[in-house]
């Protein structure tokens, strides 16, 4: 056996052993898990061809997302490397490599790599999709909009473009327009593509929720869970509905299910907050402590739970200096609306409210209509004694669904007694 063949055989054996143990234990494989198995079979049949390794890498990326198991990313990196060894510079695998960078939250590197591919093949639709994704995560929204438009120009009505355009519309404050595009995407999805259909239904449910239609939102999310039982994103969104309905124990149960299937630190943080709302202080305390320990292990990685950790230090642990240091760390490499919000809140709890207002209003200037961001803007401007602005922001928060709705209503009730800024 020559050296190349031996290396390929060792890779297949390692993948088969690791994946085989995990998959054989499953009684109902997810679509991503099934695709991992299919790719492994193709590698066994054609070990000297790059295509099987590319398929494996793509499936492993999806598997990592659904399980929150970073080991799958490492395996995907190995598969990409093998594919490029067999077919150096092959364009399909290079795109998968960018997708892997995005999945690992290496957004600047992903953007640079996608730009290189775009120069190499200027009319590839999915390269524009990769550019859109990287720019959205970095807060380069105008560039993201341009890339998404190129996707539609090159292939009008294509599914990946519709999904990205819908995401941008929501960020720009057009939830109804976003829903219409997601509905169109759903109608364009093959009935056999259960994974994609469930994902779109979840996003549609989210959009109905933030627009105030809890009944429609729940129906869409339940439909997604029928297609993809145990979908962690669907469970998280359904839990948000239960919180809005003040059904806190049910929310806790849903978030416990989500954390069991996707044990991300960020998911544990939301479980801790829901436990607190449900009056389960001991459970909440334990979950917060476990969250902090878990989040700290990944805080210097790009794929982290730093935004949740910022809010934990700001709102629960009462360690404002830690919140601000961490927020500055995140802001050093990305300027999306959610990072700006976390930074603004960290500034606020450190008493730097003028700068906090500047940052939160910079986030809101994108057009996003998010209850949490409006609440933060309201609290910050209230401390600055700009009562009209605070009232405006809090009313906008009240128009949307949020776990903080009761707090917003309480604050608004007290606004009448406050003097307006002169």
C-alpha positions as CSV (number, residue, x, y, z in Angstrom):
1,X,0.0,0.0,0.0
2,X,1.5,3.4,-1.0
3,X,1.7,6.4,1.4
4,X,-1.3,8.2,-0.1
5,X,-3.5,5.2,0.0
6,X,-2.4,4.4,3.5
7,X,-3.3,7.9,4.6
8,X,-6.7,7.7,3.0
9,X,-7.4,4.4,4.5
10,X,-6.4,5.7,8.0
11,X,-8.7,8.7,7.6
12,X,-11.7,6.6,6.5
13,X,-11.1,4.2,9.4
14,X,-10.9,7.0,11.9
15,X,-14.0,8.6,10.7
16,X,-15.9,5.3,10.5
17,X,-14.9,4.5,14.1
18,X,-15.9,7.8,15.5
19,X,-19.0,8.4,13.5
20,X,-20.1,4.7,13.6
21,X,-20.2,4.7,17.4
22,X,-22.3,7.8,17.5
23,X,-24.6,7.0,14.7
24,X,-25.2,3.3,15.6
25,X,-26.5,4.5,19.0
26,X,-29.1,6.7,17.4
27,X,-32.5,5.3,16.7
28,X,-33.8,8.2,14.6
29,X,-31.0,9.9,12.7
30,X,-31.3,13.6,11.9
31,X,-30.9,14.6,8.2
32,X,-27.4,15.8,8.9
33,X,-26.5,12.5,10.6
34,X,-27.8,10.6,7.7
35,X,-25.8,12.7,5.3
36,X,-22.7,12.0,7.4
37,X,-23.3,8.2,7.0
38,X,-24.0,8.6,3.2
39,X,-20.7,10.5,2.7
40,X,-18.8,7.9,4.7
41,X,-20.2,5.2,2.4
42,X,-19.1,7.2,-0.7
43,X,-15.6,7.5,0.7
44,X,-15.4,3.8,1.3
45,X,-16.5,3.1,-2.3
46,X,-14.3,5.8,-3.9
47,X,-11.5,6.7,-1.4
48,X,-9.3,8.4,-4.0
49,X,-12.0,10.9,-5.2
50,X,-12.4,14.2,-3.5
51,X,-16.2,14.5,-3.7
52,X,-16.9,12.1,-0.8
53,X,-14.7,14.1,1.5
54,X,-16.4,17.4,0.4
55,X,-19.8,15.9,1.1
56,X,-18.6,14.6,4.5
57,X,-17.2,18.1,5.5
58,X,-20.5,19.8,4.6
59,X,-22.6,17.2,6.5
60,X,-20.3,17.4,9.6
61,X,-20.7,21.2,9.7
62,X,-24.4,20.8,9.8
63,X,-24.0,18.0,12.4
64,X,-21.9,20.3,14.6
65,X,-24.6,23.1,14.4
66,X,-27.4,20.8,15.5
67,X,-25.5,19.1,18.3
68,X,-23.2,22.0,19.5
69,X,-20.4,19.5,19.4
70,X,-17.2,21.2,18.2
71,X,-15.5,17.9,17.5
72,X,-17.5,17.7,14.3
73,X,-15.8,20.9,13.1
74,X,-12.4,19.3,13.7
75,X,-13.5,16.3,11.6
76,X,-14.8,18.7,8.9
77,X,-11.5,20.4,8.8
78,X,-9.8,17.0,8.2
79,X,-12.3,16.2,5.5
80,X,-11.7,19.5,3.7
81,X,-7.9,18.9,4.0
82,X,-8.3,15.5,2.4
83,X,-10.5,16.8,-0.4
84,X,-8.0,19.5,-1.3
85,X,-5.1,17.1,-1.2
86,X,-6.9,14.9,-3.8
87,X,-8.0,17.9,-5.9
88,X,-6.0,21.0,-5.0
89,X,-7.9,24.3,-5.4
90,X,-11.2,22.6,-6.4
91,X,-13.8,25.3,-6.1
92,X,-16.6,23.3,-4.4
93,X,-14.4,22.4,-1.5
94,X,-13.0,25.9,-1.2
95,X,-16.6,27.1,-0.7
96,X,-17.1,24.5,2.0
97,X,-14.0,25.7,3.7
98,X,-15.5,29.2,3.8
99,X,-18.7,27.7,5.2
100,X,-16.6,26.0,7.9
101,X,-14.9,29.3,8.8
102,X,-18.4,30.9,9.1
103,X,-19.6,28.0,11.3
104,X,-16.6,28.4,13.6
105,X,-17.3,32.2,13.7
106,X,-14.1,33.1,12.0
107,X,-15.9,35.9,10.2
108,X,-13.0,38.1,9.1
109,X,-11.1,35.1,7.7
110,X,-14.3,33.9,6.0
111,X,-14.9,37.3,4.4
112,X,-11.4,37.4,3.0
113,X,-11.6,33.8,1.7
114,X,-15.0,34.5,0.1
115,X,-13.6,37.7,-1.6
116,X,-10.8,35.6,-3.1
117,X,-13.3,33.1,-4.4
118,X,-15.4,35.9,-5.8
119,X,-12.5,37.3,-7.7
120,X,-11.8,33.8,-9.1
121,X,-15.4,33.1,-10.2
122,X,-17.4,36.4,-10.2
123,X,-20.7,34.8,-11.1
124,X,-21.0,32.1,-8.5
125,X,-24.3,32.6,-6.7
126,X,-23.3,30.8,-3.5
127,X,-20.0,32.8,-3.1
128,X,-22.2,35.9,-2.9
129,X,-24.2,34.0,-0.2
130,X,-20.9,33.5,1.7
131,X,-20.1,37.1,1.3
132,X,-23.5,38.0,2.6
133,X,-23.2,35.8,5.7
134,X,-19.8,37.1,6.7
135,X,-20.8,40.7,6.2
136,X,-24.0,40.3,8.3
137,X,-22.1,38.8,11.2
138,X,-19.5,41.6,11.1
139,X,-22.1,44.3,10.8
140,X,-21.3,45.3,7.3
141,X,-24.9,45.5,6.4
142,X,-24.6,47.6,3.2
143,X,-22.1,45.1,1.8
144,X,-24.3,42.3,2.8
145,X,-27.3,43.8,1.0
146,X,-25.2,44.3,-2.1
147,X,-24.1,40.6,-2.1
148,X,-27.7,39.4,-1.5
149,X,-28.9,41.5,-4.4
150,X,-26.2,40.0,-6.6
151,X,-27.5,36.5,-5.7
152,X,-31.0,37.5,-6.9
153,X,-29.7,39.2,-10.0
154,X,-27.7,36.2,-11.1
155,X,-30.5,33.7,-10.3
156,X,-33.9,35.4,-9.6
157,X,-35.9,33.7,-6.9
158,X,-33.2,31.2,-5.8
159,X,-33.8,29.8,-2.4
160,X,-30.5,30.7,-0.7
161,X,-30.9,34.3,-1.8
162,X,-34.5,34.5,-0.5
163,X,-33.5,33.3,2.9
164,X,-30.6,35.8,3.2
165,X,-32.8,38.7,1.8
166,X,-35.4,37.8,4.5
167,X,-32.8,38.0,7.2
168,X,-31.6,41.4,6.0
169,X,-35.2,42.7,5.9
170,X,-35.7,41.7,9.5
171,X,-32.5,43.5,10.5
172,X,-33.6,46.6,8.5
173,X,-36.9,46.6,10.5
174,X,-39.3,45.0,7.9
175,X,-40.6,41.9,9.7
176,X,-43.6,41.6,7.4
177,X,-41.5,41.8,4.3
178,X,-39.1,39.3,5.8
179,X,-42.0,36.9,6.5
180,X,-43.2,37.2,2.9
181,X,-39.8,36.2,1.6
182,X,-39.5,33.3,4.0
183,X,-43.0,32.1,3.0
184,X,-41.9,32.3,-0.7
185,X,-38.7,30.4,0.3
186,X,-40.9,27.7,2.0
187,X,-43.0,27.4,-1.1
188,X,-39.9,26.9,-3.2
189,X,-38.4,24.2,-0.9
190,X,-38.8,20.6,-2.0
191,X,-41.3,18.6,0.2
192,X,-38.6,16.0,0.7
193,X,-36.1,18.5,2.1
194,X,-37.4,18.3,5.7
195,X,-34.3,19.9,7.2
196,X,-34.7,23.1,5.2
197,X,-38.5,23.2,5.5
198,X,-38.2,22.9,9.3
199,X,-35.6,25.7,9.5
200,X,-37.8,28.0,7.4
201,X,-40.8,27.3,9.5
202,X,-38.9,28.2,12.6
203,X,-37.8,31.5,11.2
204,X,-41.4,32.2,10.1
205,X,-42.6,31.4,13.6
206,X,-40.0,33.8,15.1
207,X,-41.2,36.6,12.8
208,X,-44.8,36.1,13.7
209,X,-43.8,36.1,17.4
210,X,-41.9,39.4,17.3
211,X,-44.8,40.9,15.4
212,X,-47.1,40.0,18.2
213,X,-49.1,37.1,16.7
214,X,-48.4,34.4,19.3
215,X,-51.0,32.0,18.0
216,X,-49.6,32.0,14.5
217,X,-46.1,31.7,15.8
218,X,-46.8,28.7,17.9
219,X,-48.6,26.9,15.1
220,X,-45.6,27.4,12.8
221,X,-43.1,26.2,15.5
222,X,-45.2,23.1,16.3
223,X,-45.3,22.4,12.6
224,X,-41.5,22.6,12.5
225,X,-41.3,20.2,15.4
226,X,-43.5,17.7,13.7
227,X,-41.0,17.7,10.8
228,X,-37.9,17.8,12.9
229,X,-38.7,16.6,16.5
230,X,-36.3,18.0,19.0
231,X,-35.1,20.9,16.8
232,X,-33.2,23.1,19.3
233,X,-34.0,26.4,17.6
234,X,-37.7,25.6,17.4
235,X,-37.7,24.6,21.1
236,X,-35.9,27.9,22.0
237,X,-38.5,30.0,20.1
238,X,-41.4,28.1,21.6
239,X,-39.9,28.7,25.0
240,X,-39.9,32.5,24.3
241,X,-43.7,32.2,23.5
242,X,-44.2,30.5,26.9
243,X,-42.3,33.2,28.7
244,X,-44.4,35.9,26.9
245,X,-47.5,34.0,28.1
246,X,-45.9,33.9,31.7
247,X,-46.0,30.1,31.5
248,X,-42.5,29.9,33.0
249,X,-42.4,26.2,34.1
250,X,-43.3,25.2,30.5
251,X,-40.6,27.5,29.2
252,X,-38.1,25.9,31.6
253,X,-39.0,22.4,30.4
254,X,-38.6,23.4,26.7
255,X,-35.2,25.0,27.4
256,X,-34.1,21.9,29.3
257,X,-34.9,19.8,26.3
258,X,-33.0,22.2,24.1
259,X,-29.9,22.2,26.3
260,X,-29.9,18.4,26.3
261,X,-29.8,18.2,22.5
262,X,-27.6,21.3,22.0
263,X,-25.5,21.9,25.1
264,X,-24.2,25.3,24.2
265,X,-23.3,27.7,27.0
266,X,-25.6,30.3,25.5
267,X,-28.5,27.8,25.8
268,X,-27.7,27.2,29.4
269,X,-27.8,30.9,30.1
270,X,-31.4,31.2,28.7
271,X,-32.4,28.2,30.8
272,X,-31.0,29.9,33.9
273,X,-32.9,33.1,33.2
274,X,-36.1,31.1,32.6
275,X,-35.6,29.2,35.9
276,X,-35.3,32.5,37.7
277,X,-38.5,33.7,36.2
278,X,-40.2,30.5,37.3
279,X,-39.0,31.1,40.9
280,X,-36.6,28.2,40.9
281,X,-33.8,30.2,42.4
282,X,-31.6,27.2,43.4
283,X,-31.8,25.8,39.9
284,X,-31.1,29.2,38.4
285,X,-28.1,29.8,40.6
286,X,-26.6,26.4,39.6
287,X,-27.3,27.0,35.9
288,X,-25.7,30.4,36.0
289,X,-22.6,29.1,37.7
290,X,-22.3,26.2,35.2
291,X,-22.9,28.7,32.4
292,X,-20.1,31.0,33.5
293,X,-17.6,28.2,33.9
294,X,-18.5,26.8,30.4
295,X,-18.5,30.2,28.7
296,X,-15.2,31.1,30.2
297,X,-13.6,28.0,28.6
298,X,-14.5,29.4,25.1
299,X,-14.2,33.1,25.7
300,X,-11.0,33.5,23.7
301,X,-12.4,31.6,20.8
302,X,-14.4,33.3,18.0
303,X,-17.2,30.7,18.5
304,X,-18.2,31.7,22.0
305,X,-21.0,32.8,24.3
306,X,-19.4,36.2,25.1
307,X,-22.5,38.2,24.5
308,X,-24.5,36.1,27.0
309,X,-21.5,36.3,29.3
310,X,-21.5,40.1,29.1
311,X,-25.2,40.2,30.1
312,X,-24.5,37.7,32.9
313,X,-21.8,39.9,34.4
314,X,-23.9,43.1,33.9
315,X,-27.3,41.8,35.1
316,X,-26.7,38.8,37.4
317,X,-23.2,38.7,38.7
318,X,-23.0,42.4,39.2
319,X,-19.4,42.6,37.8
320,X,-19.6,45.6,35.5
321,X,-15.9,45.9,34.8
322,X,-15.8,42.3,33.5
323,X,-18.8,43.0,31.3
324,X,-17.1,46.0,29.7
325,X,-13.8,44.3,29.2
326,X,-15.5,41.4,27.4
327,X,-17.7,43.7,25.4
328,X,-14.6,45.6,24.2
329,X,-13.0,42.3,23.2
330,X,-16.0,41.4,21.0
331,X,-16.3,44.9,19.6
332,X,-12.7,44.7,18.4
333,X,-13.6,42.3,15.6
334,X,-17.4,42.7,14.9
335,X,-19.9,45.5,14.9
336,X,-23.2,43.8,14.3
337,X,-26.3,45.2,16.0
338,X,-26.3,42.6,18.8
339,X,-22.6,43.2,19.7
340,X,-23.3,47.0,19.7
341,X,-26.2,46.3,22.0
342,X,-24.1,44.3,24.4
343,X,-21.4,46.9,24.4
344,X,-23.9,49.7,25.0
345,X,-25.3,47.8,28.0
346,X,-21.9,47.2,29.4
347,X,-21.1,50.9,29.2
348,X,-24.5,51.6,30.9
349,X,-23.8,49.4,33.9
350,X,-20.4,51.1,34.2
351,X,-22.0,54.6,34.3
352,X,-20.8,55.6,30.9
353,X,-24.3,56.5,29.6
354,X,-23.5,59.1,27.0
355,X,-21.3,56.6,25.1
356,X,-23.8,53.9,25.8
357,X,-26.5,56.0,24.1
358,X,-24.3,56.5,21.1
359,X,-23.7,52.8,20.7
360,X,-27.3,51.6,21.2
361,X,-28.6,54.3,18.8
362,X,-26.0,53.2,16.2
363,X,-27.4,49.7,16.5
364,X,-31.0,50.9,16.1
365,X,-30.0,53.1,13.2
366,X,-29.7,49.9,11.1
367,X,-33.5,49.7,11.4
368,X,-33.8,46.7,13.6
369,X,-37.0,46.4,15.7
370,X,-36.0,44.3,18.7
371,X,-37.7,44.6,22.1
372,X,-34.6,44.0,24.1
373,X,-32.7,46.7,22.2
374,X,-35.5,49.2,22.6
375,X,-35.7,48.4,26.3
376,X,-32.0,49.0,26.7
377,X,-32.3,52.3,24.7
378,X,-35.2,53.3,27.0
379,X,-33.3,52.6,30.2
380,X,-30.1,54.4,29.0
381,X,-31.9,57.5,27.8
382,X,-34.0,57.5,31.0
383,X,-30.8,57.7,33.1
384,X,-29.8,60.6,31.0
385,X,-33.1,62.3,31.9
386,X,-34.3,62.3,28.2
387,X,-37.8,61.3,29.2
388,X,-39.4,61.7,25.8
389,X,-36.8,59.6,24.1
390,X,-37.0,57.0,26.9
391,X,-40.8,56.9,26.5
392,X,-40.5,56.5,22.8
393,X,-38.1,53.6,23.0
394,X,-40.1,51.8,25.8
395,X,-43.3,52.1,23.8
396,X,-41.6,50.5,20.8
397,X,-40.4,47.7,23.1
398,X,-44.0,47.3,24.4
399,X,-45.2,46.8,20.9
400,X,-43.0,43.8,20.5
401,X,-42.8,40.5,22.4
402,X,-40.1,40.2,25.0
403,X,-39.4,38.3,28.2
404,X,-39.1,41.8,29.7
405,X,-42.6,42.9,28.7
406,X,-43.7,43.3,32.3
407,X,-40.7,45.4,33.2
408,X,-41.5,47.6,30.2
409,X,-45.1,48.1,31.2
410,X,-44.0,49.0,34.8
411,X,-41.5,51.6,33.5
412,X,-44.0,53.2,31.2
413,X,-46.6,53.4,34.0
414,X,-44.1,55.5,36.0
415,X,-43.2,57.8,33.1
416,X,-46.0,60.3,33.7
417,X,-44.5,61.5,37.0
418,X,-41.1,62.2,35.4
419,X,-40.2,65.7,34.1
420,X,-39.3,65.9,30.5
421,X,-35.8,67.0,29.4
422,X,-35.6,70.7,28.7
